[in-house]
């Protein structure tokens, strides 16, 4: 019986209401680069096979510094596979997830979390 996927889903479901800041849950992987009223910029690094704790991001833009592959497990159990080349950029709406480096290379990315609409 495969318990790991079920445990991931259960962990996400239980933590969804208490989703945490990734800098708190995975401070060994996320580094705060800049924070102001509008954005928070994070640097993310991990190694092949590493998995994050359940955490939440507001809407964000990700810039892939290096090529990497990862799976994102959402609270409903859906797993999204992603692959990035160095220089790729993507937008994501707010989400709670667990991330796993499923590739053979370290992940290095910059994330810009959006806090509020820009003020004129």
C-alpha positions in Angstrom: 0.0 0.0 0.0 1.4 3.4 -1.0 1.0 5.7 1.9 3.3 8.6 0.8 0.9 10.2 -1.6 -2.0 9.8 0.9 0.1 11.3 3.6 1.1 14.3 1.4 -2.6 15.0 0.6 -3.6 14.6 4.2 -0.8 16.9 5.3 -1.8 19.5 2.8 -5.5 19.2 3.7 -4.8 19.7 7.4 -2.3 22.5 6.9 -4.3 24.4 4.3 -6.2 26.4 6.9 -2.9 27.1 8.6 -0.7 27.4 5.5 2.6 29.0 6.4 5.1 31.3 5.1 7.7 29.4 3.1 10.5 31.3 4.7 9.3 30.0 8.0 8.5 26.4 6.9 11.6 26.0 4.7 14.1 28.6 5.7 16.9 26.3 4.5 15.6 26.7 1.0 14.0 30.2 0.8 16.0 33.4 1.4 14.3 36.8 1.7 15.9 39.2 -0.8 13.6 42.2 -0.6 10.3 43.1 1.0 8.2 46.2 0.8 4.4 47.2 0.7 4.1 45.9 -2.9 6.2 42.8 -3.3 8.3 40.2 -1.5 11.3 38.7 -3.4 12.5 35.3 -2.5 15.5 33.2 -3.7 14.8 29.5 -3.7 17.4 26.7 -3.9 17.1 23.0 -3.4 18.7 19.7 -4.4 17.4 16.7 -6.4 14.9 14.7 -4.3 14.3 17.4 -1.7 10.7 18.3 -0.7 9.2 21.3 1.0 6.8 21.5 3.8 3.2 22.6 3.0 3.3 26.4 2.5 1.4 29.2 0.8 2.3 31.8 -1.8 0.2 34.8 -2.8 0.1 35.4 -6.6 3.7 35.4 -7.8 6.1 35.5 -10.8 8.9 32.9 -10.9 12.2 33.4 -12.8 14.2 30.2 -13.3 17.9 30.9 -12.8 18.8 27.3 -13.6 17.0 24.5 -15.4 15.0 22.2 -13.1 12.1 19.8 -12.8 9.6 19.6 -10.0 6.2 18.3 -8.9 3.7 20.5 -7.1 1.2 18.7 -4.9 -2.0 20.8 -4.3 -4.3 20.4 -1.3 -6.9 18.4 -3.4 -4.2 15.9 -4.2 -3.7 17.0 -7.8 0.0 16.8 -8.8 1.4 19.2 -11.4 4.7 18.4 -13.2 6.8 21.4 -14.2 10.0 21.7 -16.1 11.9 24.9 -16.5 14.9 26.0 -18.6 17.2 28.7 -17.3 15.6 32.1 -18.1 12.0 30.8 -18.1 9.4 33.0 -16.4 5.9 32.1 -15.2 3.0 33.6 -13.4 1.0 31.7 -10.8 -2.1 32.6 -8.9 -2.0 32.2 -5.1 -1.7 28.6 -4.0 -0.9 26.3 -1.2 1.4 23.4 -2.1 4.2 21.0 -1.4 7.1 21.1 -3.9 9.5 18.3 -4.8 12.6 18.5 -7.0 12.0 15.6 -9.3 15.0 16.3 -11.6 18.7 15.5 -11.5 19.8 19.2 -11.1 19.5 21.6 -8.2 16.7 24.2 -8.4 17.6 27.9 -8.4 14.8 30.4 -8.8 13.7 33.9 -7.9 10.1 34.4 -6.9 8.4 37.8 -6.7 5.3 37.5 -4.6 2.7 40.2 -5.2 1.3 41.8 -2.1 -1.0 44.6 -3.3 -1.8 46.5 -6.5 0.7 49.3 -7.2 -0.3 52.7 -5.9 -0.1 55.6 -8.3 
